[in-house]
Amino acid sequence: MDRRRFLTISGVGACGLAMHETGRQAAAGEDAMDWPIPFPIVDTHVHFWDPSNLRYPWLDRSELLNRPYLPADYIAAAGPVEVGRIVFVQAACIREQAMEEVAWVTALAADEPRIQGIVADAPLELGAGAAPVLERLAGNPLVKGVRRMLQGEKEPEFCLQPGFVEGTKRLGQAGLSFDMGITRHQLPAVTDLARRCPEVRFMLCHIGVPDIRGGQLDPWREQLRDLAALPNVYCKLSGVATAADPQTWTREDLRPAIDHVFDCFRFERVAFGSDWPVMLRATPFPRWAATAAWATAECTAAERRRVFRDTAESFYGLGGA
């Protein structure tokens, strides 16, 4: 499609939304939108947990999220959105239970065949010492990659310590990818990490968490472009509504950030993700999915298939449609 045309689409979407609508009016219109994607999509960022099964300390701070969220809840939450494949991403249980989480989700997948990928936790900072863990993970055909959360690290360049770089390089040797859970302040460091590990495939979670709520997209814009210049880095179109004002956001609030993601990574390296159930802090599932579909309304059919299916299947090795 013509890129300038894509970046200048009018603010009126398929529901007849106008740019001057309030957040509440926009939300009502967006939720009412018919689901326009004519094929089962891949959701690259889903969490399941049961606090009575494993320990998730961070859930103690959220009344909304501190309860079981299981596959049946997810399918109900998706509503009209037809999801064909699910990639589970580690949900930050305590490190000692990381392997138990993988085993638990593997058991869930036996009853819910749409779960076709697991992104697990692993102590990459151990360097060569992480090899036994990575080998064990790689022995599970559902495990496609690792997410070693960085967003909680106080040192922005934590991931550039020699041990962490060595552990990351071993992901490539194990045939695993790296999901990057970061804050926007860590973008320069993970760009350096990805540059040092060209044999590893990286997936940026939540588009790098730009300050959409504060309306400050710089220096995120430039830093994202630097990251996207590396051919081994991909980006999840996820967590965008959560980065905005959870009470008042509209599609137009998210549009500049979404457009910039496509401009940097193109359609071949962008994959849809919901971040369910964390997304519930800002949006129900259908509203975010409809927003992502609206943002790709002027794409070609092939470009839409890449964003909502093909890129995810290729990156995580999920097989054909």
LINLINZI-V52390 format. One record per helix or strand of 2 or more residues. SS is the DSSP state (@ for helix, = for strand). FROM is the first residue (numbers start at 1). LEN is the number of residues. If there is no record, write none. Layout:
ss->[SS	SS]
from->[FROM	FROM]
len->[LEN	LEN]
This chain:
ss->[@	@	=	@	@	=	@	=	@	=	@	@	=	@	=	@	@	=	@	@	=	@	@	@]
from->[3	23	41	57	71	83	95	115	124	143	158	162	177	184	202	205	220	233	241	251	270	278	285	301]
len->[5	9	6	5	8	7	17	6	15	4	3	13	4	13	3	4	9	5	3	15	3	4	11	16]
